[in-house]
Amino acid sequence: MIVTVAYLANQFPSSVEPYVTEEILELRRRGVGVIAGSVRKPRMFSAARCVPEIALQPLSAIVLLQAIGLLVRRWGRIWPLIIRIIFRGREGPLQRVKALVHTCLGAVYAVLLERRGVEHIHAHHGYFGSWIAMVAARLLGVGFSVTLHGSDLLLHAVYLDAKLENCDFCLTVSEYNRRYILERYPEVDAEKVVVARLGVDGSERAILPVRRVKKSESFQILAVGRLHAVKDHAFLVRACARLHDLDVPFACTIAGDGPERHNLERLIRECCLQEQVSLLGIVAREQMDSHYDRADVVVLTSRSEGIPLVLMEAMARGRIVLAPAITGIPELVTAGRTGFLYQPGSLDDFVTRLLFVRSLLQARSHPDHHADLLEAGRQLDWVRHAARVQVRHNFNRRKNLESFGDLFLQRIAAQTGSIAHESFVLQQI
């Protein structure tokens, strides 16, 4: 018997969240009927492999009236959430008002799903879309699950206690996140919080050798990610200012766009780095290979993360990576073995690590250097190799999607009984 699942994201499709599309396609490949949904009006991408069947915004007046009627008829299923919104927790007045609005959107979502035979609703990310999905699931009397990544858990965990209490299971992308959930929310059943890692293409693509950087040559730094405050590209610009003050020749390229672009452009001008730091805006995925190949080091300066795809992509291509030792990143980047880590928030340590990597690259270019330094330079090849092995074995997109599909179907089968029980082999990496 085919099971039907509603899969909701805040914004779908999204060029920065390819894993949502990949998970939907994996479930469909296994015969699951997936109704893809987006809370916000979707932006249609020509390269999108699937599009949302349901978009909650803009709202239809008729559907809204039907949703209010559904709330009234099934008030008994929803009143505990209303009590939580109004009387419990430490949320501020604005957050409580938003939660009431999102409860109405949850009823709208339920109306749109009511006659489609949905047996389970899954929300990707723990932001407001997960509250909408949870409300719809309660109104329809079906199961609910959620995937938690980084900021949705660590920075913006609004009403997350209620979401975790009401979900049948919670997927999260790192062991760090799982421990954080169980420590912060001890009332949550540990059995329903499971690690489901993301991944990238682990193919054996030919890579360029480590470039030998001469003293007069520019050190090539690459950052990839949304220009958002949490990504803290301003930290990277300030580090570039330090390199400039030290007379280190370098070129820093930042690929991505977002609300912080204006602030970053102003900071670049203030630091007189217009010649050294470039904001590329959005770069097509097929064009990223050339940027990775030119990079001597790929850096990440985020304040909060799950386990970023950009680090996996760089490591799969044999690039040296430098990232903060936060959250789940050390599960991917082992310091000195598969990449390099710096002390979070420490500009001094970040710059020191950059200069260290540069010195190792330079050591390969000067045979008159001390033997120990030359050997250290050759160790970069081992780091690059170990990084590729790490991604290929533990953060392989195909392998982890299959594991996700096994896990998801097993949990749905236990909840609905709609899928014949199978003895799936689940790999917990």
N, C-alpha and C positions, 0 to 999 in steps of 0.2 A: 504494500500500500504506500502511495507517495505522500510524503509529508509536505505541508506548505508552511514556509517561514517568511515572515515580514522582516526585512533588514533595513534599519533606519540609520541615516547619518545626518549630521547637521547640514552639510553641504555636499551633494553628490551629483555628478562626479566632480572630483577635485584633482588637479594636476599634482598636488603635493601629498596626496593620500592614495597612491596607486593600490595599496594593499586592500582597500575596501572593494574595489572592482575585482581584484584577484580572488578574494574570499567568496564573493558572490558567484563568480564563474566556477570556482572549485565546487561549491555546493550544487550548482546546476549540473555540473559534469557528473555528479554522483546521483542525479535523478531527483534532487530536492527542488520543489517548486518555490522559487525565491521571488518575492515581491519587493523590488528595490524601492526605497523611498528617501526623499530629501526634505528636511524641514524648510530650508530656505529655497527660494526659486533657483532652480539649477542653472548653472552656466554650461552651455552645451559645448563640448570639445569635439572637434572633428575626429580626433583619434580615440575617443571613448569607445570601449568595447561593449558597454552596456549603459543604458540610460534609465533614469528613475520612472517607474510606473505611477508613483504617487508623489506629489509635491504639496506640502501643507500651506505654503504661501505662494501667491496671494490667496486669502480666504474667500470662500463662497458664502454669501449670506444664508442661502438655503441650508448648506451643510452645517453652518454654525448653529442655526436654529435646531436642526436635527441633533446636534451634539449636546445642546442644552437639555433637550428632551431626554437623551440617553443618560445624562448625568442625574436627572431627576428620577428616572425609572430605576436606575441602579445605584442609587445613593449609598445603599448599604455596603457596596463594594469599595466605595471611594472615601467615605468619611474619615477613616483612620489617617489617610494622607492629608486631608484638610486640617485635622487636629494637629498633625505634625507641622504643617506649614504655619499655622497661626499661633499656636501656644507653646511649642517646644523648640529646642535648639537655640543657637546664638546668632542666627541670621538677622540682618538688619531689615528695616521696613521695606526698602526697595526690593531686596531679594525675595521677601515674602510675597510682595505684590506680583513680581515676575513669576514666582512659582504658581500662583493662582491662575495667571494667564496661561502658563504652560500646561496647567491641568485642563483648561478649556481646549487647548490644542491637542492634548492627549485624547479628549473626547471626540474631537474632529477626526483624528487619525483612526480611532475605533470605528466611527461611522463609515469611513472610507474602506475599512477592512472587513466590516461586519459580515458581508455576504460572500466573502472570498475563501472561506474555509481555512483560515489561518489557525495553526495549532501552536505557534510559538513566535515571539517577537524578539529580535536581537537588535541592540543599539551599539553602534561603534563610537567609542569615546563616552566619557562620563559627564559631558556637558549637558545643557538643557534638553537636548534631544533624547537623552536617556530617561529623563523624567517624563517626557511625552510618551515614550515607548512603554514605560512602566505603567502609567495611567491607563493607556489603551489596553495593555495586557490584563489589568485588573478588571476593567469594564467588560472585556470579552471573555474573561475566565480562562485565559491561556497562559502558558509559561512566558517568562521574561529572562533575558540574559544580557550581559554588557561586556564590552571589551574596554579596559583601561590602559592608557599609554603612559603619559608623563605629567604634563601640566594639569590635565583633567583630574588627576589623582593627588598630585603634590602641591599644586598652587590654587586650583579652583574647585575644591572638593565640596561644592555647595550641595547640601542634602544628600551627601554620599552615603551616610549611615542608612537612610531610608532605602536608597537604591540597592545597597548591598543586602539589607534585610529582606527585600522583596524579590531579589533575583534567584533563579534556580541555580545558576552558576555564573561565575565571573572569570573571564579570560584576561590575562595581563601579560605584558611583553617581556618581563624580566623577573628573576628571582628576587631582586631588590624590591620591586613593586609588591610581590606577594608577601614578603616579610613585613613591609611597611603596612599593608592592609591588615594583616593579622595582629600586628602590634598596636596599631592605631584604633582598630575596631575589633577588640577581643571577643565580642559577642558573635562575630561571624563564624560560621562553620568552616573550618579549614579545608574540608573536603571539597567545597564548592568553589574555591579559588585556585585556578590552574594556570600555569605558565604556558603560553602559546606564542612562541617566538616568531618574529617577522624574518624576512630574508631577502636576498637579492640574487641575481643570476650568478651561479657559481661556475659558469663555463670556463674551459681552459683557453681563454683568449690570450693571444700573444701580447706581451707587455714590453715596453721599452726598458732598457737598463737604467740603473740609477745614474743621473747626470753627474758628471764631475764638475763641480763648481769651482772656478778659479776665483782668486781673491777679488778681481775687478769685475766679475760677472754678477748680475742681479740674482739674488736669491728669490725664487718664485714661490709665492704663498697663495694658496687658493682656499676660499671659504664658500660653501654652498648652503643656502637656506633662506627662508623667509626673512625679510627685513622687519622683524618684530622685536619689541623690547626684550622679550624673554630670550631671544637668540643673542642679544648683547654684542652686536657687531661694533658698537661704540668702543667696547673693550679692545677689540682687534685694531681699530683705528688708533687708539691711544698707544697700543704696543708698537704700531708702525711708526708713530711719532718718536718713540724711544729709539727704534732702529735708525731713524733719520738723524737723531741727535748723536748717535754713535758712529755716523758716517758709514753705515752698512749699506751697500747697494742692494736694493730689493725692489720687487714689484708685487703688489698684493691685488688679487682679483676677487671680487665678491659677486657670485652669481645668485640672483634671487631678487624679488621685489616685495614691497609691503609698506605699511604705514610709517615706518621709521626712515624711509628714504630721504625725505627732506631734512630731517635732523642729522642724518649721516653726511649728507652733502655739505651741510653747514659746518660740521665738525671737521671734515676733510679740508675745507677752505681755511678754517681757523688754524689748523695744524700745518698749512702750506704743503699738503700732500697730493695736490691735484695730479702731479706727474707720476706718483708712485702707487696710488690707490684708485682702482677703477670699479665702479658699480655697473655691472653688465645688465641688470634687470633680469627678466625671465629668459632662461636659455632652454631651448628645446632639448629633450633628453638625448636625441641622436647626435647633438652637437657637443655633449658634455665630455665625450671621450677625449677630444683634442685638448680640452682644458685640464682634465686629469693627467694626460700624458705630459703636459708641459710643467706640471706642478712639482716642485721639490718637496713640498710638505702640504698636506691638506689639514686645515685647522678647524676646530669647533670651539666656540666660546660661549655656549648657552649656559643660562643659569639653571635651567631645568630641562630634562629630557627623559624619554623612555630609553630605547637604544636606537640611535639615529640611523636611518637608512644611508645617509650621506657617508658615514664612516664605513659602513659595510661596502658601499659602492667603491670607495677609494681603496679599501684594503683588497677587494676582489681584483682591482686593477694593479695591485702591487705598489701602491703609493704609501709613503710614510705619513702617518697621521699623528696629530697632537690634539688632545682633548682634555677637558677637566675631569678629575677623578670624582664624578658625582653619579648618583643613582645607579642605573644598570650599566653604565659605560664600561667599568672595569670587567664586566662579564664578557665583553667583546675585545677590549683593548687591554692586554696584559703589559704592564709597563716594562719597556726594554726588550720585550719578546715579540709582540705583534704590533707595537706602536709605542707612543709615549704619552704620559699623563702629566698634568701640572696641577698644582694646588689651586682649588677653586677660588676665584676672586683675586689671586695674587698676580699682579702685572709683572712683578720682578721675576717670579718663577716662570711665567709664560715666556717672557723675553729670553731668559736664561736657557730654556729648553729649545727655543728657536735657534739661538746662537750655537747650541750644542749640536743640533742636527746639521746646521750649516758647516760647522767645523769638521764633522765626519765626512760630509760630501767633499769638502776641500782636501781632506787628507788623502782621498783617492786620486787626486790630481797631482800630488807632489811626492814623487818617489824618494826625495831626500828627507821626508819626515821620519820621526822616530818609529821604529817597528811596531811598538804598542799602539800608536795612533793610527798607523796604516791598518793594523788588524782590526781596530775599532771601526774604521771606515768600512772594511769589508763585512763587518757584522750587519750593516744595513741590508745587505743581500739576504741574510738569514731572517731579519725582521720582516722583510717584504715577503719572503717565502712562507714564513709562519703565519703572516696575516692572511694570505690567500688560503692556506690550509684551514685556518680558523673559520673563515667565511664558508668555504666549500663544505666543511663537515657540520658546522653548528648553526650557520645562518644562511643556509641554502634555501632559496625561495621555493623551489619545487618540493623539496623534502619537507619543509616546514608547512607548506600548504596542505600536503597530504596528511601530515600529523594533525593540523587544524581540522580538516574534514573528518578524520577518524574520531577525534575528540568530540566535535560538535554533534555528529550523528549518534555517538554513544550516549551523550547526555540527553539529547532529544528523545532517543528511544526509551531511556529510563523514565523520562517525564511523561511521554504521550503513549508509548506502546505502539506507535504507528509504524515503526520500522522493525523488522525482524531482528532479534538480538544476534549480534555477531561478536566474535572474540577478536576485537581490534587490537593491533599491536601499537601501543602509544609510546612514543619516544619522548621522555622527559629529559631535555638536554641540560 
